[in-house]
Amino acid sequence: MHEMALCEGIIGIVEEEARKRSFTKVNVVCLEIGALSHVAPEAMKFCFEAVAARTIARGARLEIVETPGMAWCMACSESVEIKQRYEPCPSCGGYQLQVTGGEEMRVRELEVD
Amino acid sequence: MLDCGANPAGQEIAGMSSDRIIQVERDILGKNDRLAADNRARFHADEVLAFNLVSSPGAGKTSLLVRAVSELKDSFPIGVIEGDQQTSNDAERIRATGVAAIQVNTGKGCHLDAAMVGQAYDRLPWLNGGILFIENVGNLVCPAAFDLGEACKIVVFSTTEGEDKPLKYPDMFAAASLMLINKIDLAPVLDFDLAKTVEYARRVNPDIEVMTVSARTGEGFSAFYAWIRRRWAKAKQAEMAMQG
């Protein structure tokens, strides 16, 4: 369950931002999670609530913006969208794909008081 | 762009609601990645080649390491970091070969992180110009996300597992540079389909190198050692080129 460790990372970032930018309450934490990243959004929401409980982010809503998985197909010489790593190129059906996007796991923004 | 979050004093701006949107744009694993970069710099300074071994539980990582460190220890200074939730059994198995090993118990944790590896590395003897093997917690999911500062990940897969494991756990096979297919001596009795396994692994990672080994019989290990020596020579060459 590495979502737990990732949530601790999110809280660490939120607490650092709170010190730097002087806010005391967080209403929304907005994440950017790539389709090919190491995260199951549902597990993330479950863990976030537990990890946030005794922190500045207590009660904050977790919003997850999912970004598409993108890959460069060497056979087609073009950028294609894939939903999973083991998927073939939607154009040619081949597997000569280099992932170019959709691996992000970022805190994008916070809505604070 | 109006970035209310950049207001350093944090005071209210007239005409705006008390809710502020703060642009953060920071990687969730940023802290681990920074510590991993520190580890990588230390390995680089010590000219240590570090490998992160990952697999499901029971694929034979420790048996494989016991054989490898016994047979390589006369050629290189070697250290091992062992990650498990509990017990120091694995470190003891390594130490029995005469090679230094540090056990990290992650408790409830399902993976090693860069901070743990940095602390364990402090406790190893100086590996000047040698090899560090990091044996991660047996788990094909979580360790994929955590950079430890290694030169590369080696995924150990065994013939007793299903051929489609690379498809079921694509992140790990995508993150690894080398796949060692262990327990190859058992393949005949298991109807193990090597070609299919390799095909599935290359679907998620077209560049992954593949070798078959048996930690029990020693089959395939000379090719593995040749691979390590090539990586080591390449790292050395890059080092020399940087020094000009």
Chai-1 contact restraints between the chains, C-beta under 6 A:
chainA,res_idxA,chainB,res_idxB,connection_type,confidence,min_distance_angstrom,max_distance_angstrom,comment,restraint_id
A,H2,B,C110,contact,1.0,0.0,6.0,A-B,restraint_1
A,H2,B,H111,contact,1.0,0.0,6.0,A-B,restraint_2
A,H2,B,C142,contact,1.0,0.0,6.0,A-B,restraint_3
A,H2,B,A145,contact,1.0,0.0,6.0,A-B,restraint_4
A,L6,B,I28,contact,1.0,0.0,6.0,A-B,restraint_5
A,G9,B,I28,contact,1.0,0.0,6.0,A-B,restraint_6
A,I10,B,I28,contact,1.0,0.0,6.0,A-B,restraint_7
A,I13,B,R26,contact,1.0,0.0,6.0,A-B,restraint_8
A,R21,B,G5,contact,1.0,0.0,6.0,A-B,restraint_9
A,R21,B,G10,contact,1.0,0.0,6.0,A-B,restraint_10
A,S22,B,G10,contact,1.0,0.0,6.0,A-B,restraint_11
A,H38,B,A144,contact,1.0,0.0,6.0,A-B,restraint_12
A,H38,B,A145,contact,1.0,0.0,6.0,A-B,restraint_13
A,H38,B,D171,contact,1.0,0.0,6.0,A-B,restraint_14
A,R85,B,P170,contact,1.0,0.0,6.0,A-B,restraint_15
A,R85,B,A174,contact,1.0,0.0,6.0,A-B,restraint_16
A,R85,B,V204,contact,1.0,0.0,6.0,A-B,restraint_17
A,Y86,B,L167,contact,1.0,0.0,6.0,A-B,restraint_18
A,Y86,B,P170,contact,1.0,0.0,6.0,A-B,restraint_19
A,Y86,B,R203,contact,1.0,0.0,6.0,A-B,restraint_20
A,Y86,B,V204,contact,1.0,0.0,6.0,A-B,restraint_21
A,Y95,B,R203,contact,1.0,0.0,6.0,A-B,restraint_22
A,Q96,B,P206,contact,1.0,0.0,6.0,A-B,restraint_23
A,M105,B,I28,contact,1.0,0.0,6.0,A-B,restraint_24
A,R106,B,D27,contact,1.0,0.0,6.0,A-B,restraint_25
A,V107,B,V24,contact,1.0,0.0,6.0,A-B,restraint_26
A,V107,B,R26,contact,1.0,0.0,6.0,A-B,restraint_27
A,E109,B,I21,contact,1.0,0.0,6.0,A-B,restraint_28
A,E109,B,I22,contact,1.0,0.0,6.0,A-B,restraint_29
A,E109,B,Q23,contact,1.0,0.0,6.0,A-B,restraint_30
A,E109,B,V24,contact,1.0,0.0,6.0,A-B,restraint_31
A,L110,B,I22,contact,1.0,0.0,6.0,A-B,restraint_32
A,L110,B,V24,contact,1.0,0.0,6.0,A-B,restraint_33
A,E111,B,D19,contact,1.0,0.0,6.0,A-B,restraint_34
A,E111,B,I21,contact,1.0,0.0,6.0,A-B,restraint_35
A,V112,B,R20,contact,1.0,0.0,6.0,A-B,restraint_36
A,V112,B,I22,contact,1.0,0.0,6.0,A-B,restraint_37
A,D113,B,S18,contact,1.0,0.0,6.0,A-B,restraint_38
